[in-house]
Amino acid sequence: EIHVAETGGGLVQAGGSLRLSCVVTGFTFDEFDDYAIGWFRQAPGKEREGVSCIYRGDGSIYYADSVKGRFTIPLDNEHTKNTAILQMNDLKPEDTAVYYCAADERPYEYYSGSSYDYWGQGTQVTVSS
């Protein structure tokens, strides 16, 4: 059974930072790393949007325009095959949302939420002004 779990949300003042972590269990990772882990968010009254996604097969990383230069998926030794970190810096009130981690194997479009079948429960991020 595939399970996705996020941790790390919370309340922060504008300009602050938060670090979200996603752990995926149940995948059978092969040598081709043909899978993706993505971060999405949904604010009240708004549609879900992709924030940042990584395709392990070739290391491609997608960032939404609204978070470029502020959010990163660090590629360091903190990463194992089944984890994805989202480092969020210079947070703004408009970043307030429930953040979801999603994962899937052989994604069609790794930057699109419709490519993911496995989702976490979400973690609340609130940025005060």
NORRA-V812766 format. One record per run of one state. SS is the DSSP state (H for helix, E for strand, - for the rest). FROM is the first residue (numbers start at 1). TO is the last residue. If there is no record, write none. Layout:
BEGIN
SS:FROM:TO ; SS:FROM:TO
END
This chain:
BEGIN
-:1:2 ; E:3:7 ; -:8:9 ; E:10:13 ; -:14:17 ; E:18:25 ; -:26:34 ; E:35:42 ; -:43:48 ; E:49:55 ; -:56:59 ; E:60:63 ; -:64:70 ; E:71:72 ; -:73:82 ; E:83:88 ; -:89:92 ; H:93:95 ; -:96:96 ; E:97:105 ; -:106:112 ; H:113:115 ; -:116:117 ; E:118:119 ; -:120:122 ; E:123:128 ; -:129:129
END
